[in-house]
Amino acid sequence: MKDAAVALSYTGNEPAPVIVASGKNELAKRMREIAREHEIRVVEDPLLADILSDVEIGNCIPGETWEAVAAIFAFFRSGIADELV
C-alpha cells in the first residue's frame, strides 16, 4: 500500500463526494501538512486513501467507498470531532 492523501468536497449538488485533490508519497505528506496548517480536518485511513487515490480528480468517489466516507462526514457533522481536538 502506498502513502496516499485525498481531498474531498461535497456540496450536495453531486450524487456523491468529489475528489478535488490527490497525491502519493511526498505529495501526500505535503497535502496533510498544508491541511493541518489551514486547520482542515485530516482523517488517517490508509486503505480508504489508497482506494480513492486511484480515482481521477473531478470524479465522484466510487460506490464501494460511500459507506466509509459517509461515516467520516457524519462524524465531523456530529460535533464529536470538535470535542476531541
ChimeraX attribute file (.defattr): number of C-alpha atoms within 10 A of each C-alpha:
attribute: neighborCount
match mode: 1-to-1
recipient: residues
	/A:1	8
	/A:2	12
	/A:3	16
	/A:4	26
	/A:5	27
	/A:6	24
	/A:7	19
	/A:8	17
	/A:9	14
	/A:10	14
	/A:11	9
	/A:12	8
	/A:13	7
	/A:14	11
	/A:15	10
	/A:16	19
	/A:17	22
	/A:18	20
	/A:19	20
	/A:20	15
	/A:21	16
	/A:22	20
	/A:23	20
	/A:24	18
	/A:25	11
	/A:26	11
	/A:27	14
	/A:28	20
	/A:29	14
	/A:30	14
	/A:31	20
	/A:32	21
	/A:33	14
	/A:34	12
	/A:35	13
	/A:36	12
	/A:37	9
	/A:38	9
	/A:39	9
	/A:40	11
	/A:41	11
	/A:42	14
	/A:43	12
	/A:44	10
	/A:45	11
	/A:46	14
	/A:47	13
	/A:48	16
	/A:49	22
	/A:50	18
	/A:51	16
	/A:52	22
	/A:53	23
	/A:54	13
	/A:55	16
	/A:56	14
	/A:57	17
	/A:58	13
	/A:59	13
	/A:60	20
	/A:61	21
	/A:62	13
	/A:63	8
	/A:64	9
	/A:65	12
	/A:66	14
	/A:67	10
	/A:68	12
	/A:69	16
	/A:70	13
	/A:71	11
	/A:72	14
	/A:73	13
	/A:74	13
	/A:75	13
	/A:76	13
	/A:77	11
	/A:78	10
	/A:79	10
	/A:80	11
	/A:81	13
	/A:82	11
	/A:83	6
	/A:84	6
	/A:85	5
